[in-house]
Amino acid sequence: MNNFIKRAITGVLFVAILVGCILYGAFSFGILFTAISALAIYEFGQLVNMRAEGVQINKAINMLGGAYLFLAIMGFCIDAADSKIFIPYVLLLLYMMISELYLKKENPVLNWAYSMFSQLYIGLPFALLNVLAFHNDPEYSSISYNPILPLSIFIFLWLNDTGAYCIGSLIGKHRLFERISPKKSWEGSIGGGVVAIGVAFILAHYFPVMSMPEWAGLALVVVIFGTWGDLTESLLKRQLHVKDSGTILPGHGGMLDRFDSSLMAIPAAVVYLYTLTWF
């Protein structure tokens, strides 16, 4: 019961802060996800330094890289800077590579691999939230902040998780990916997807930034890639022999545990929305 109460309180606060910061405005959105990106990369660095044999990556430099990438893409999306804003990030990546030549660590190749993976796996997906959040406003010939698309990603993921858990608990029999996640079932995954797509029709009614089929397509993309994102983090934890990625969220584990699904769902949603503009 104590663990349930702890999970419930943490969950409510987590959702309230996330939704509140996204809806409040561009500044709070930027501050929140810059911090989340840095914390998630720190957690990843802590995990691999402790659990991966011979690995010792520079957590501070990797955190700086993820935070800067988010802010750089945000600045680029709002036309506050041109492409030169990415030069410091490229220099930072070069530093990660070159520094290993001089540090004489046990396994520099794995250090390179995990450092670059932290940017690709964590830094880039969070940074791409800016592509969803900022749009050209043809009426005023300016860039406007629209919280609905980035927020919808998390709404679809939360509803998919909730629906999958409830339906899977009731009728789940056929394992989805038993080798990596024994508890997930096909019935639960399909049920969660149906719930998310159902809510997409509601969003289409109140927020006609896209047509109803396009909203449903976005929900489907988020559900499919969110499931793969969840399985990817499960595989990572199995390889490192840990149950949770961290302890920053009492009762819920770490940042990666809470955002694992979104790390694949966000890039997939960006690709999907760009694909719609080609037709």
C-alpha positions in Angstrom: 0.0 0.0 0.0 2.8 2.4 0.9 4.5 1.7 -2.5 1.1 2.2 -4.3 0.7 5.6 -2.6 4.2 6.6 -3.4 3.7 5.6 -7.1 0.4 7.5 -7.2 1.8 10.7 -5.8 4.9 10.6 -8.0 2.8 9.8 -11.1 0.3 12.7 -10.4 3.2 15.2 -9.9 5.1 13.9 -12.9 2.0 14.3 -15.2 1.1 17.7 -13.7 4.6 19.2 -14.2 5.0 17.8 -17.7 1.5 18.9 -18.9 1.7 22.2 -17.1 5.1 23.1 -18.5 4.1 22.1 -22.1 0.9 24.1 -21.9 2.3 27.2 -20.1 4.5 28.3 -22.9 7.6 28.0 -25.0 9.9 29.1 -22.2 8.7 26.5 -19.6 8.6 23.9 -22.4 12.3 24.6 -23.2 13.5 24.7 -19.6 11.7 21.4 -18.8 13.0 19.3 -21.7 16.5 20.8 -21.6 16.6 19.5 -17.9 15.0 16.2 -18.8 17.4 15.6 -21.6 20.4 16.3 -19.4 19.1 14.2 -16.5 18.3 11.3 -18.8 21.8 11.3 -20.3 23.3 11.6 -16.8 21.3 8.5 -15.7 22.4 6.7 -18.9 26.0 7.6 -18.2 25.7 6.5 -14.6 24.2 3.2 -15.7 26.8 2.3 -18.3 29.7 3.4 -16.1 28.6 1.1 -13.3 27.3 -1.8 -15.3 29.1 -2.0 -18.6 32.5 -3.6 -18.2 35.4 -1.3 -19.0 33.2 1.7 -19.8 33.9 5.1 -18.3 32.2 8.0 -20.2 32.3 11.6 -19.3 28.8 12.2 -17.9 29.1 16.0 -17.7 30.2 16.4 -21.4 27.4 14.1 -22.6 24.9 16.0 -20.5 26.1 19.3 -22.0 25.8 17.8 -25.5 22.2 16.8 -25.0 21.2 20.1 -23.4 22.9 22.1 -26.1 21.4 20.1 -28.9 17.9 20.7 -27.5 18.5 24.5 -27.2 20.2 24.6 -30.6 17.3 23.0 -32.4 14.9 25.2 -30.5 16.8 28.3 -31.6 16.9 27.1 -35.2 13.1 26.3 -35.2 12.1 29.7 -33.9 14.5 31.5 -36.3 16.6 32.9 -33.5 19.7 31.5 -35.1 20.9 30.0 -38.4 22.6 26.7 -38.9 25.9 28.0 -37.4 24.3 27.4 -34.0 25.2 23.7 -34.5 29.0 24.3 -34.8 29.6 24.2 -31.0 27.8 20.9 -30.9 29.9 19.4 -33.7 33.0 20.6 -31.8 31.8 18.9 -28.7 31.3 15.6 -30.6 34.9 16.0 -31.9 36.1 16.6 -28.4 34.4 13.3 -27.3 36.3 11.5 -30.0 39.7 13.2 -29.6 39.8 13.2 -25.8 39.8 9.4 -25.7 43.2 9.4 -27.5 44.8 11.1 -24.4 42.8 9.8 -21.4 44.3 6.2 -21.5 41.1 4.6 -20.4 40.5 0.8 -20.4 38.2 0.7 -23.4 38.1 3.9 -25.5 36.1 2.3 -28.3 33.2 1.4 -26.0 33.5 4.9 -24.5 33.1 6.4 -28.0 30.2 4.1 -28.7 28.2 4.8 -25.5 28.9 8.6 -25.7 27.6 8.8 -29.3 24.7 6.5 -28.4 23.7 8.8 -25.6 23.3 11.7 -28.1 21.5 9.6 -30.7 19.3 7.6 -28.4 18.4 10.4 -25.9 19.6 13.8 -26.9 18.3 13.8 -30.5 14.7 12.5 -29.8 14.1 15.2 -27.0 15.5 17.9 -29.3 13.1 16.9 -32.1 10.2 17.8 -29.8 10.9 21.4 -31.0 10.0 20.4 -34.5 6.6 19.4 -33.2 6.2 22.4 -31.0 7.1 25.3 -33.3 5.4 26.1 -36.6 5.2 28.8 -39.3 2.1 30.9 -38.8 1.2 32.1 -42.3 -1.3 34.6 -41.0 1.3 36.6 -39.2 4.4 35.4 -41.1 6.0 34.3 -37.9 6.9 31.2 -35.8 4.3 30.2 -33.2 4.4 27.8 -30.3 1.7 25.1 -30.4 1.8 22.7 -27.4 -0.8 20.3 -28.8 1.4 18.1 -31.0 4.2 17.5 -28.4 1.6 17.0 -25.7 -0.4 14.6 -27.9 2.7 12.3 -28.2 2.7 11.8 -24.4 -1.1 11.5 -24.2 -1.1 8.7 -26.8 1.8 6.9 -25.0 0.1 7.2 -21.6 -3.2 5.9 -22.9 -1.6 3.1 -24.8 0.3 2.0 -21.7 -2.8 2.2 -19.5 -5.0 0.4 -22.1 -2.4 -2.3 -22.7 -2.0 -2.9 -19.0 -5.7 -3.1 -18.3 -6.6 -5.2 -21.3 -3.5 -7.4 -21.1 -4.3 -8.1 -17.5 -7.8 -9.2 -18.4 -7.4 -11.2 -21.6 -3.7 -11.2 -22.5 -2.5 -14.7 -23.5 -0.2 -14.4 -26.4 3.2 -12.9 -25.6 4.3 -10.0 -27.7 8.1 -10.2 -27.2 8.7 -12.8 -24.5 12.5 -12.8 -24.8 12.8 -9.2 -23.8 9.5 -8.3 -22.0 7.6 -11.4 -20.8 4.6 -9.5 -19.5 3.6 -7.8 -22.7 0.9 -9.4 -24.7 -0.5 -9.0 -28.2 -4.0 -8.5 -26.8 -2.8 -5.7 -24.5 -0.8 -4.0 -27.2 -3.7 -4.0 -29.6 -6.1 -2.8 -26.9 -3.8 0.0 -25.9 -3.5 1.0 -29.6 -7.3 1.1 -30.0 -7.7 3.3 -26.9 -5.0 5.7 -28.2 -6.6 5.9 -31.7 -10.0 6.4 -30.2 -8.7 9.5 -28.3 -7.1 10.7 -31.5 -10.6 11.2 -32.9 -11.5 13.3 -29.9 -8.3 15.4 -30.4 -9.2 15.8 -34.1 -12.6 17.3 -33.1 -11.2 19.9 -30.7 -7.8 20.6 -32.4 -8.3 20.6 -36.2 -4.6 21.2 -37.0 -4.9 17.9 -38.8 -7.7 15.8 -40.3 -9.2 12.9 -38.4 -7.4 10.2 -40.4 -4.1 12.1 -40.0 -4.6 12.3 -36.2 -5.5 8.5 -36.2 -2.3 7.9 -38.2 -0.2 9.8 -35.7 -1.6 7.8 -32.8 -0.9 4.6 -34.6 2.7 5.6 -35.4 3.3 6.7 -31.8 1.8 3.5 -30.4 3.9 1.2 -32.7 7.2 3.1 -32.2 6.5 3.7 -28.5 6.2 -0.1 -28.0 9.5 -0.5 -29.8 11.0 2.2 -27.6 9.8 0.4 -24.5 11.3 -2.9 -25.7 14.6 -1.2 -26.6 15.1 0.2 -23.1 14.1 -3.2 -21.7 16.8 -4.9 -23.8 19.3 -2.3 -22.6 18.4 -3.0 -18.9 18.6 -6.7 -19.5 22.1 -6.4 -21.0 23.2 -4.3 -18.1 21.4 -6.5 -15.5 19.3 -3.8 -13.8 15.6 -3.6 -13.0 15.3 0.2 -13.2 17.4 2.8 -15.0 17.5 5.0 -11.8 15.7 6.2 -8.7 14.9 9.8 -9.4 11.2 9.1 -9.5 10.1 7.3 -6.3 8.1 4.2 -7.2 8.6 4.7 -11.0 12.4 4.2 -11.4 14.4 6.7 -13.5 13.9 9.2 -16.3 14.7 6.6 -18.9 12.0 4.3 -17.5 9.4 7.1 -17.8 10.5 8.3 -21.3 11.6 5.1 -22.9 8.6 4.9 -25.3 8.9 8.5 -26.3 12.6 8.1 -27.4 11.4 6.3 -30.5 7.9 7.7 -30.8 9.1 11.4 -31.1 11.4 10.9 -34.1 8.8 8.6 -35.8 6.1 11.3 -35.2 8.4 13.9 -36.8 9.0 11.7 -39.9 5.2 10.9 -40.1 4.2 14.6 -40.0 6.8 15.6 -42.6 5.6 12.7 -44.8 2.1 14.2 -44.7 3.4 17.4 -46.3 4.7 15.5 -49.3 1.1 14.6 -50.4 
